[in-house]
Amino acid sequence: MDNPINLTEKYERNGWPSIKRPDRKPPDGWNLSLITSLERISSRALSRDGEVIACIEDGESLSDVYLMPSIGGWLTRITTDRSLAPYWDDEIPAWSADGKWIAFIAQETEHEELYLIQPNGEGLHQLTNTGYDVVQFEWSPRGRQLAVICNRNGAFDLSLVETETGSIVDLRTGTGIHSNPNWAQDETFITYEYESPLLPSDLYRLDVASKRVKQLTYSNPPALQKNKKVIPELICYKSYDGLEIPAFLYKPEKSNGAAIVYPHGDPQDHYGLIWDELAQYFAAKGYTYLAPNYRGLTGYGKQYERANYENWGIGDTQDCLHAAKFLRGFQEIRPESVGSAGGSYGGYIRRK
């Protein structure tokens, strides 16, 4: 650049960089205001009778729920204050079997909870009050219950919620990730996916009445089953400004004196109790492996999720640098032998 601009501020508009660049002219007919004026329609769900479509419209500051006739017509807004959510990471509204209720996830409290609303816009209420993020849900065929997945400090647990009372009963908890629940039509069983630091993802069947579980697929080859694996510890360390950063620490059986910081991809994603074959491989070779859940991601409340607003690529990068500093304090680790590996946004942080 012939005349570099002194950047004195850093802010964004709907995720787009918004610093004036008088030295650059947009193509004819294009400008930033035009690009960011788009109100995206996404996450649609057709009612059981095929008459109505529920969808999300992302405006400048809200991601509200709308309805429209499936034959075409005007959108009708039925929520008015649902917080803005990225379209690629938003849940799809879901109809009850009788068409009387629509369920959706919103973050009106500190965490993402499940809400119900009638198609006419009446009856809006918060159904769950888990104190954790609800990440997935599935109506039962008769509409009396919902199967929900809650993120509890990196463990994604499977529970049942009564639609009349909001009461919640755990079906499966533990050190792992449950996902994508599906009901049998007679409501006697639920199928789901499960993975953990010790097991790759497979399909399972759970009997709702007895809670008995049957594994349906077996993707773990015998050669891998026999290898020793590590269950990571959930730890916290302090970043540059004193903020406590949660992280998952894989400690090898015998340290080789080196360590790896792994900043995950997607700045809003959450590193949980997943099957991470690379972490297990490096731990088997003697590396201490630390996966920080740096500021700005979901799972630890609204305040933590918004801690990198106006600060992307700065505070979260410092969180990862202080993860390396934390590892250098381990007696068995050589300070000069701490490295990092990451992809997508984690790769961007590494290169900064």
Residue, then its C-alpha position, 0 to 999 in steps of 0.5 A: m500500500d502506497n499510503p498505509i492507514n493508521l488503524t486506530e480502532k477495530y470494530e465490525r458490522n454484522g461480522w464484516p470489517s467496518i474500517k473506512r478505506p478511502d484509498r479503495k473504491p468498491p465496484d460499481g453498484w457495490n458497497l458495504s452498506l448494501i452487503t450488510s443490508l441483507e436479511r437472510i432467511s434460514s433454518r426453515a421447518l415445514s409444519r406436519d400438515g404441510e401448510v406453514i413454514a417456520c423459519i429464522e430471519d437474520g436482521e441487523s440485530l435480531s434472529d427472530v422466528y417467522l411463519m409463512p404459508s407454504i404456497g407463498g405469501w408474506l412472512t409473519r413475525i412471531t418473536t420480537d427479541r430473539s438475540l442475533a445468531p450466526y445462520w450457520d450455527d443456529e437451530i431450526p425451529a421445530w413443530s410439535a406433532d399436533g402443530k400447536w407449538i413451535a420449539f426453538i433455542a434462544q439466549e435470553t438468559e445467561h445460557e441458551e435455553l429451550y422456548l415454546i411459542q404458539p403459531n399465532g404468536e401467543g404463549l411464548h415461554q421459556l421451557t427449560n431452565t437448565g443453567y447450561d446451554v441446550v444445543q439440540f432437541e427433538w419432539s416426541p411423536r405425541g408432543r408430550q416430551l422433548a429429547v434434549i442435549c445439554n452442554r455441561n462443561g464439555a459433556f453433552d448429556l441426553s435428557l427428557v423435558e416434559t412440555e407441560t411442566g418443563s421438568i427435566v430427567d437425565l437419560r444419559t450423562g457422563t464423560g462424552i458427547h451425545s448427539n442427534p437424538n431420534w424418537a421411535q414412532d411409538e416413543t419406546f426408544i431413542t437412537y442417538e450418536y455417542e463419542s468420548p475421549l475413549l470411544p469414536s462415534d457410533l450409533y446407540r439405542l436407548d429404551v426410554a422406560s428402562k434406560r437400557v442401552k444397546q450399541l448398534t454400530y462398531s466403528n472402533p477397530p480391534a487394533l485401536q481398542k487395545n491401545k491405551k488412551v487418556i481421559p482429559e482433565l478439565i482445568c483452568y488457567k489465568s490469561y493476561d487479564g486475569l480471566e479464567i480460561p477452561a481447558f482440557l488437559y491430556k497428560p501422557e503416561k510418561s512425558n517426553g518433555a514437550a507439549i502442544v497447545y491446540p486452539h480449536g477451529d470456529p471461534q464460537d465452537h466448544y472443545g468438549l469430551i470428544w473423540d480426538e484421535l490426534a490428542q490420543y496419538f500425541a499423548a501416546k508419544g509422550y506429549t502433554y496436550l492442552a486444548p483451551n476453550y478460549r474466550g468468545l465461545t459457547g458453553y460457559g455463559k453469555q458473558y464469556e461468549r461475548a468476552n471477545y466482542e470488539n477484540w477478535g484475534i487479540g484476547d483469544t490469541q492471548d488466551c492461547l499464548h497464556a496456555a503455553k505459558f501455563l504449560r511451561g510451568f510444568q516441571e516435566i516440560r522443557p520451556e523451549s519445547v512447547g508448540s502449537a497446532g490448529g486449523s481454521y480459526g485455530g490456525y489463524i490464532r497460531r499464525k498471529 
